[in-house]
Amino acid sequence: MHIGSFELPNTLFVAPMAGVTDRPFRRLCKALGAGYAVSEMVTSRKDLWNTLKTSRRANHEGEAGPIAVQIAGTDAPMMAEAAAYNIDRGAQIIDINMGCPAKKVCNKWAGSALMQDEALALQIIEAVVAACAPGNVPVTLKMRTGWCQTEKNALTIARAAESAGVQMVTVHGRTREQGYKGAAEYDTIAAVKAALRIPVVANGDINSPEKALAVLRATGADALMIGRAAQGRPWIFREIGHYLATGEQLAPPLVVEVRRLLLEHLEDHYALYGDYTGVRSARKHIGWYVKTLPGGEAFRARMNTLEDSRAQVQAVADFFDELGLHMDRMPAAAVDAHQDRDEEPMELAA
């Protein structure tokens, strides 16, 4: 599969999730079978570009390409300027956010709120494509099925985006009104795929190898984008890849491997965020890893009291050492049909 001139190693993508899909998480998922990852969204507000939070979001040091940066905003010239700014800093693909349902974002008429104003949405798409054209940088679009159940206009916007020069469209199978509640539907994604010549990516509720295959069959999509199901289970990409290639389930990872992966993830995380912020922001990742493990809840409670990276690393190592005394491999994943949770929204201007 290609995005513009970039050939991807496979068709399993990491979704951009605010507060989650930072450089350490993207690198981890790519190492475990993801073929492509998009950064968490970066604001188009120039006054926030030099903040520590935004600079961390846009950090791609040591990350394998192509480097894809998602931008969010409501003003076409500002979005075009944000695209050019990120290209100057290494972005090789620009993704436009029209999918975030967070109230803090939608109240500013950004994210999926843009789907209510098709004219403005198209202005933004055209401006960003024009800004990216001189460097031959592909533009992609991530959106929802529509604003609400009675206003599903993904097909209309997707067709307009393709005509404007967008080179890939990702559709999350929920409306903005749903947020992350209820079940994703795939009929709209199938309709978008049938109507477009460019690649179409299916997103929403893909939480197991069997579900991945079912979504591919239901939509005919060119690729799958996985978000919440990779939290605490980044090896889901290799599990899905193996199943799609062979029809067989891959054995769960060894406890000793997960111990190593998590400890390496933590070190990469501290390197980006520093000790103080790193320890606190790592807690959610650790919690996702241990959530369904024996003693996991008690461990999470104790973990939240630790404020030093060395103590955090030692506690994680000890927990998995103890777990390894009782089992060689991680338990088979228990698929949670309601993994839904709002991601931490970014600060965003009107």
Salt bridges, closest charged atoms under 4 A:
GLU7 OE1 - HIS2 NE2 3.97
ASP22 OD2 - HIS269 ND1 3.82
GLU40 OE1 - ARG57 NH1 3.18
ASP47 OD2 - ARG45 NH2 2.46
GLU61 OE1 - ARG23 NH1 3.92
GLU63 OE1 - ARG26 NH2 2.96
GLU63 OE2 - LYS30 NZ 3.04
GLU63 OE1 - HIS60 ND1 2.89
GLU81 OE2 - LYS46 NZ 2.52
GLU185 OE2 - LYS152 NZ 3.02
ASP205 OD1 - ARG174 NH2 2.71
ASP205 OD1 - ARG228 NH2 3.94
ASP222 OD2 - LYS193 NZ 2.94
GLU239 OE1 - ARG233 NH2 2.89
GLU257 OE1 - ARG238 NH2 2.85
GLU264 OE1 - ARG260 NH1 3.35
ASP268 OD1 - ARG23 NH2 3.33
ASP268 OD2 - ARG27 NH1 3.76
GLU297 OE2 - ARG300 NH1 3.25
GLU307 OE1 - ARG280 NH2 3.41
ASP308 OD2 - ARG310 NE 3.72
ASP321 OD1 - ARG259 NE 2.82
GLU322 OE2 - HIS326 NE2 2.92
ASP340 OD1 - ARG174 NH2 3.65
ASP340 OD1 - ARG228 NH1 2.46
GLU343 OE1 - ARG341 NH1 2.41
GLU344 OE2 - LYS53 NZ 3.24
GLU347 OE1 - LYS53 NZ 3.66
